[in-house]
Amino acid sequence: MEQEFTIEITESYKKSLFKELINSFPKLDDDYEYRLSEIERAYNLAFDAHKMQRRKGGDKEPYISHPVAVAKIIALEMGLGTTSVVSALLHDVVEDTPISIEEIEEQFGNKVAIIVGGVTKITKDSGKTKSYQLETFKKMILAAPKDHRVILIKIADRLHNMRTMEDMPDNSRQIKSSENLFIYAPIANIVGMRVIKNEIEDLSFRYLDNKEYLNLKEMAVKYGKRKKFLFKSLTAKLKSFFVPNFLHLEFETIEKSLYSSWIKIKERNTELLCSVHNFHSIRISIGAKKNDKKNIRQIAYNLFQEITEHYDLKINTLQDWIKDPKKNGFSALIFDILDEKGNQFEIQILSKENKRIADRGFLPLCKKLPDGFKFIETDILEELDANETTNETIERLKLSINPTKIFIFTPQGKKIELPKKATVLDFAFKVHTEIGLHCVGAKINDKKTLYPCSKTLNSTDKVEILTHKNKYPKSEWLNIATTNNAKKSIINFLNKKNETKEHSKTDKTTTFPYKKKLIVDGTFDYIASGCCNPLPGEDCIAYQNEINKIFIHKKNCKETEFLRASQGNKTVDIVWIPMKRNATITSVFLEGYDKVGIIEDVVRTISNDMEINMKEFWIKAEEDIFKGQIDLYVFDLKHRDNLIKNLKKINGIITVNSK
């Protein structure tokens, strides 16, 4: 029986879709117009090439609707011109139809051919690479110096895919979302495309953890209502300090993405959105007639001085990106103030030109290469190591955008570069993997004091790493390490260690039900990954490696993000079925009042009342407050949650969680 479709591919549909595309184009400068005849030729070629294809999911609308939607994003939301629109219309024809890149070049020229070639995926069968998803990304980055529009069209392509993912299989949505957070959102951030970066992050967050997404979205609405009046009042007062007509000032309130706010909430070990003080920020755009950098900088400093005369400046919050712009070209003065009631607000002061750059990453139809793309060329590609993995390239790309790096010195005077907030453990692994694996702490700046692996380093510190042959990594180290190099080494060690555990025998294996969920019922062996110590009952994924070993990770594990982004076809969601109970190690974190008998109460609850075996217990007290961590063995998620519930009942315990 022939399938019926909601939208039929007719000549009438072809004409109306093209008219819809043309009507979406923004009004450009008087000296620039879209070359409509060239765009129409590209549209006709793409329409005929994709004529027999339908999109996946939903009502399976004609596939041509996708390249047209990407072309709209390119024109309307990015403000790009004819070559970009043509390339967007043709971006899938080489990958999905018999048309070759040579035909594209012959009909539309070398520039369009370079862009289309740059965004064409490496398929599973093209080459021996196992991580074709990441290799496709690397191919795109390598094509960027030839024409930076390769990256823009790929980001627009991914944005439209995410906007239309509702009816796709859940596993596909999870894989695409992980790719976004691991690859495309960071790239959009690097080139300064704040608006699109935020949307990609939030759409991905929605599909990766819908419960947390909806919870935070509801929280943002309630929080926004409470903040609306405060921001309106503050903005009115700020306007009264200046002469807006002379400076042509514009005021607006901008909002962080839900995803980036969620990351900050997790880092601060809280559940409250109000802990992210800059979820909303007030942006002041300067549109003075004399719009040169020197004048803008002087006006920004004058505005800063005027504001801080009326409001208290929060110490150590001033960031002067006007004097020293970020590598992606972002230039602004950012600082936090406190109102008379102690409410904290972030203020951003920048030029109208930099406002456009801050939102889009570049000026529409700009003649010169935007700074974000120059940065990819000079700082990323020139340092590209032939032996470097694609994962390492991406992590270096993400870390390199942070202009606040620190330089640490070995006792011999060797300078080592690390990102801000790097720890002793990061430094140890940077010196040598074996030193990192056996690190117990460090001496800093020739002081006699011994510092733990978790100690955060400052630029110009001289660090001597202390090691012990019997010291080895544990899963908590992943909360200490900040660099990819350190995390990767820790995860490799923990996974190898886990392979020797009783439940990791390889005599019983199973075949993955790709695109379906894997039922874990005790009939086959798996490895509970040491990087996150997943418990039966938790939201987890399974990954099957080249020799068919199955590893289970929590969904919120950083390794899960990488696995789904790089080898999503080898990952599936899992369903836990009650089985023979094997104890699994987990970590519980405590905070409370340091009172007599508190430790005894904790130990009694764990060992006597719940009959749970502890592996390790440490506690640190500062004045009247204590913090502690307990590594113990539990059977499943329910068992762990009951333990947490009972620990919370102890008088003096404030918070208990298992991160």
N, C-alpha and C positions, 0 to 999 in steps of 0.2 A: 504493500500500500504506500503510495507516494505521500511523503510528509508535507503537511500544510504549514506555511510560515505566516507570521503576522504581517511581515513586510515583503512584498513581491518585488523582484528586481526587474523593473520595466524602464522604458525610455523616459516615461514621465518621472519616475523616481530619480533617474540619473540627472535630469534637468533640475529638479527641485533641490536635490542635495548640493549641486554645484552652486545654485543661486544662494542657498543657505550659507555656504562657505564664503562666497564673495561678500555677502552682506555682513559677515562677522568681522571683516577687516577694519582695523582702526583708521581714523583719519591721520594721515602722515603730513610731514612738512610740505609746503607748496612746491619745493624743488624735488620732491620724490614721490613716485607713484608705483603701485604694484604693476608688474608686467603681466597683465591679465591673459594675454594670448599664450604666454609660456606656461602659466599656471593651468590654463585650460587643457593644454596638450598633456601635461603631467597627469592631470585629473583623468582625462580620457584613457591614457595608458594604464593607470592604476585601476580604474573602474573595470576595463576589459580584462585585465590580468586577474583580478580578484572576483570576477563575475560569478563563478561557480562556488565561491567559498562563503561560509557562514561563521559567525563568531560562536564561541563555545558558551554554553549556559544560557539561561533565560529563554527569550523567544527566538534565539539564534538569528539575530538581525544580520543583514548583509555585511560581509567583512569590510567592504569599502568604507563603512561608517567609521571604522577605527582610524585609518590614515587621515580621513577628513577631520575627525575630532582632534587628532594630533596637530594637524595643520592650523586649526583654529587656536589651539593653545599657543602655538608658535607665534601666530600673528597677534592675537588679542591679549594674551597674558604675558608674553615675552617681548612683544613689540618688534619682532624680526621681519625681514623683508622677503623678496621674491625667491631668492635662492634657497632660503630656509623653508619656505612654504612648499616649494617644489620637492625638495628633499624629503620633507615630512610626508607628502603624498606618496612618494615612491619608496619609503623606508623599508617596506616589507616585501617588495616585489621580487628581489633577488633571492631572499630567504624562502619564500613560499610559492613562487611561480617559476616557470621555465625561463623567464627573462634574465639575461646575464648582465653583469656589471659593465661589460664592453658595450652592450646595447644602450645602457643608460648613459655612458660617456659619449657615445656617438650622437645621441639625440639631445642631451642636455648639458654636455660639457664636463670638463675634468673636475670642477669644484663639486658639482652634484654627485658625481661618481665617487669621489673621496668620502663624502658625507654618508652616502648610502652604504658604501663598503664598510665604513667604520662602525655603523650600527647593526650590520648584519651579524647574527649570532653564529658562534661556533657550535655546530650540532654535536650530538652525542657521538656520532660516528666519524666526525672529521678530526683525525689525529688521534693519538694514543692517550691524550690527557684524560685523567679521571675526573677532574674538576672543571668540566667545560663551562659551567656557569661563571666561575671566576676568570677563566681564560678569556671568555667573551668580554668581560669587563676590562681585562688587561689590554686586549686588542683595541678596545675603544679608547683607552687612555693613550696608547701609543699612536693612535690616529689623530689625537687632539692637536698636536703641533701643526699638522697639515691644515686643519680647519677646526677651530674650537666649536663650531656649530654641531659637530658630531655629538658632543656631550649634551648640548642643549636639547637636541632632538631625542636623544635617548632618555633624558629626564622627562620630557613631555610625553613620550611614549609610555613610560612607566607610570606617570601620573594618571593618564587616561585609563590605563589598565586597572589601576587601583580604584578609580571612580566607578568602574563597571565590574567589580569582582563579586558582587552580591550573590550571584547564582552559580559561581564556580565551586568545584569540590573543595572541601575544607582543607585538605592536604595541600592543594595547589595554592590556596590563599596563604597558608602558613609559610610555604616556601618563598613565595613572592614577597611577602611581608618581611621575612628575615633578610632576604636580599636587599630590600629597601633600607632597613636599619643598618645593615652591615656595609652597604656600598653606596646606594644612590642618595640617601639623605645626607650622609657626610660629604659627598661630592657637591650636592646642591649648597650645602653650608660653606664649603671651601670657596665656591665661586660667588657666594654672597646672596643666594636666592632664598631669602628668609621666608617669604610667603609660601612658595612652593615646597620648600623644605619642611615647613610646619605641617602642610596638608599631607605630604607623603608620610611623615612620621605618625600623624594621628590616624590616618587610614590604616596603616600597618599595625599600629597599636590596637585598633579596633578588632582586627582579625586574629591577632596573636593572643590577646587576653581580653576578650569582650567584657567579662565581668568587671575587671579593674577599670577598663575604659569607660564603661557606663557609670560606674561608681564615681570616678573622677570627673566625668562630664557633669553629673548631677551636682557634685560638690562645687564645680566651677561656676555653675549657674547661681547657686546660693551665695557663694563667695563674691561673685560679680555684683549681685544686687546690693550686698553690704558695702562693697567698695565704691560703687557707682557714685554715691553721694559724696564720699570723701574725695574722689578724684575730680568731680565737678567743682567742688568748693576750692580745692587746691589750685586747679587750673585757672579759675576766675581770679584768685589772689595773685598768681604768677603773672597773668596778663596785665594786672594793674601796676606791676612794678616797671613795665617797659613802655616803649613807644612803638606799638606794633605797626603803625602805618609807615614809620620811617624804616624799620628793620624788615618789614613784610614777614612777620613771624606767623607760623602756623602751629597750632597745638593739636595733638591727637593722643589717644591712649592705645598702645599696642599690647598684644597678649602673647605669652609664650605658648608653645604647643603643649597639649596635654601630656604627650609622651615625655618631653624633656622635663616637664614638671614632675611627672611620676618618677623619673630617674632620680631627681633631686630629693623627693620625698623618701625614696628607698635609702639613699645615701645617708640621710639624716635620721633614719630609723624611726620614722613617725608615720602617721596616717593622715595628717592634716595638710591641706593645700595652703593654709595660711603660713606654713613654715617656708614656703617659696615666696619671699617678699616681693620679688620682681616678676611674679606671674603677670601682673599688669605694670607697664611703665609709661611715663609721660614723655612724649617725644616733642621737642621744640625744633622746628625747621626754620632756618634762616634764609630769607630770600632777598638780601640786600642788593642794591643795584650794582655796587662794586663787589662782584662775586669771586674775587681772586682768593687764593688759599690764605694769604697773609691776613687779609681783611676779615675773612670768615673766622679765622683762629682768634683774632683780637676781639671780635664781637662775642664769640663763644665764651672767652675768658671774662669779658665784662658781664655777660648774663650769669655766669657761674658766681662771680663776686656779688652781684646784686641778690641772687637767690640765697646765698649762704649768709648774707647780712640779715635776712629775715628768718631763716631756718637753720637749725644746727646741722652741720655736715657730719655724717656718720664716719667715724675714723676709719682710715685705710680702704675707702671705697672709690676714691677718685681714679678713673682710668682715662688717660689722655691719649686717645687714638688719633687725635688731630696732629699732635706733634710727631707721633710715631705710628702711622696707620698700620692696620693689620695687613698681612700679606695678600689677602684677597681684595685689598683696596678700601675696606671699610674704614671710615674716618669720622670720629665723633668724640665728644666729651661726655663721659658717663660717670655719675656719682649718685650717692644715696643721701637723702635728707630725712630729718625727723620733724614732724609737726609738733604743736604745743601739747598734744596728748600722747606723744611717743610713737605715733604711727610712722612706719618706714616706707619711703617711696623712692623708686629709681627714676632719675631724670636723665634723658639723652638729649644732647644739643648737637645739631649737625646742619649742614647746608641742604637746600632742597635737592641739589644734584646728588649729594651723598645719601639722601633719603631714598631716591630712586635706586641708587646702587645697593643700598642696604636691603631693599625689598626684592629687587630683580637681579642684582649681581653685576649689572652693566647698564649702560644707557642704550635705549633702543636705537638701532641703526648706527651704532658708534663705529667710527672709522678705525680707531686704534684698538689693539687687543686689550681686553679688560685685564686688570691686575690679577684676578683670580686665576685666569688661564695662563698668564705669564708665570705665575707661581708654580703651576703644575708642570710647565715646561722646564723651568730653571731648577726648582728645588726637588722635584720628583724624578723627572725623566733623566736629567743629567746624572743623578745619583743611582740610577737603576742598575742593579747588579744582575749579571746574566744568570747567576746561580740562585738569585732570590726567588722565593715562592711568591705566587700571586697574593696569598694571604699576607705575607710580610710586606709586600708593596702597598697593599691597602692600609694596613695598620700604620705604616710609616707615613702614608698620605694623610691619615686622620690625625696623627700626632704632630705632623709638621705644621699644620695650620695654626697650632697654638704658639703664639709669638713669645710666650713667657716660658722659655726653657731655662734650665739651670745647668751650671757646669760644676762638676764634682771632681776632686783631685785624689789620686791614689797616694800612698805614702812616698812613692817614688817620683811624684810630680806629674804623672800622666793625667791629662784632662779628659773627662768623660762627660758627654752631653746626655741629659735626661729631661723628661718633661717635668713641669712644675708639679709639686706634691709627690714626687717619687720618694720611695722609702729606702732604708738600708738594704732591704731584700732585693729591690730593683737594681740597686748599684752592684750588689754581690753577683747577680746573674749577668749583669752587663760586663763585669770583669771576666768571669768564666763560669760556664754552666756548673762545673763540679764545685766551685766555691759557693755558688748559690744553693746547691742541693744540701750542703753541709753547714750552711750559715747558722750561727747561734746569736749573733749580735755584732756590735762594732764599737770602736773607739773613734771619737770625732774631735778633730782639731787638737790632737795630742793631749786631750784631757784624760784623767784617770777614770772618769765615769764610764761605765759600760752601758751602751744603749741597746734596746731590743731591735729585732728585725723590723718592727712596725714604725720605728722612728722616722718622721718625715725630715728630709734633708733640705738644706738651704744652699743657694748658689755660693760657690767658692769654698764649701766645706772640704776639709781633708779627712778622708775616711779610711780606716784600717779595718777590714773585715775579719771577724773571729770565726773560726770553724771548729767542728768536732767530728771525728770520723763516724761516730754513732748517731749523729743528728741527721734526720731525713725529713723531707717535706710532709706536711699534713694538709688536709683540705682547707683548714682555716687560713693557710698561707695565701689562698686565692683572694681572700678579703684584704690582704695586706699589699700584695703586688699590684702595681698600676700599669706596668708596661706589658705589651704583648709577648715580648721575649721571655720574661719571667713567668707569666701565666702559662705559656705554652710548655715550658720546661717542667713546671709543677704538674700540669695535667698529664703530660707524657709519663712522668714518674709514677703518679698515682694510678694511672690506668694499667701500667705494667705490674705494679704491686697488686692490684686487684685481680689480675689474671691468675694469681696463685691461690686465691681464696676458694673455699670449697664449692661455692655456687658458680664458679667460672669454668668448670670442667667443659671440655670441648667434645665429649663423646656423644652428646645429644644436641643437635642443631635443628633449626627450622628454616623454612623458606619464607621470605618476607611477602606479605599480602600487599604489594605496592598499590598505592592509591586507596587502600582500605586501612582499618585499624588492626593492630596486632593484638591478639588476645594472649595475655601472659597468665597462664594457669598452672605453671609448675611442670608442664610436660616437656620443656626444653630448657637448656641452660642459657643464662645471660650474665653479663657483668654489670653490676651497679657501679657506675663511674664514680671514682674517688673525688672528682672535682666538685660534686654537688651532693653525693650520698643520697640518691633518691629512695624514698620509702614506698612500699606497696600502698596504693590508694592515692598518691600524689599525681598531679597533672604532669605527665612525662612523655617523652618521645623515645623511640628505639632507633639505633643506627647500626647497620650491618656493614662491616668492613670487607676488604678484599678477600679475606680467608673465611668469610661467613660468621665471624664472631659477632654477637649482638651486644651492644652497649646501651644502657639505659641512662638518660639524663633528665633532670627536671626541665620543664619547659622554660623556666626563667633563668636557666644556667647560661652563662656567656658562651659556653662551648656549643649549646644548642643553636644559638644565633648563627655561629660560624658554620656548623654542619648543615643547617637548612639553607644557608646562603650559598655554600660551596658545593654540597652534594645532596641536595634536597631529594633526589630520586632514590636515595638510600636511607631515607628517614621516614618513619610513620608514627602517628599517634598510637598510644597503647590503651588497652582496657584491662584493668586488673581484675582477676577472678580469684576468690578466696582459695588459698593453697596452704600447703604445709608451712608453718611459721618458722622463718629463719630470721634471726636477729640481725639488724642492720645498724651501723653506727650513724648517729646524728649529733648535731651540736645545738645546745640550748643556751641562750644568753639571758642573764639576770641583771636587774638593777634594783637597788633598794636602800633602806636606811641601815647603816652599820650599827646594829644593836647586839647586845650579848645574846648568844645562843642562836643567831640567825643561821650560821653554817650548819649547826647540829640539826635544826629544823629542816633545812633543805636536804641534807643527807638522809635523814630518817624518812622523809616523804619519798625519796627516790628508792632507797635500798630496802626499807622495811615495808612501807605501805604498798608500794607498787612492784616490789621485787625486781627492780631494774639494776643491771650491772653497769657501773661507771668505768670508763677507761681513763679519763683525765679530768681534773677539776682545778681551775685556778681562779683566784679572786684578788681584786685590787681595791683597796680602800683609800679614799681621799677625804680627810676630815670626817663628816658624818654620812658620806655616801659611799656605796660600794658597787663595783661592777664585777661580774664573773661570767665564766664560760664553763659548761660541763659537756664533755664528750661521753655519750652513753649509748647503750644498745636498746633499740626498740624494735617491735615486730612490724608495725605498719603505721600509717598516718593516724588512724584512730587511737592507737596506743600512745603515740607521741602527743596528740592533742589532749588526751586525758591527763597525761603527765603535766603539761603546761597548765591545764585548768586547776590541778591540785596544788601546783607550786604558787599560783596566783593567790591562793587562799591563805598562804603563810603571812602572818602579821609582820610587816616591815618590807615585803616585796612590792616594788612599784610596777615594774614591767617584766614580762617573760615573753620571749619570742624565739623562733627558730629560723629567722631570715630565709 
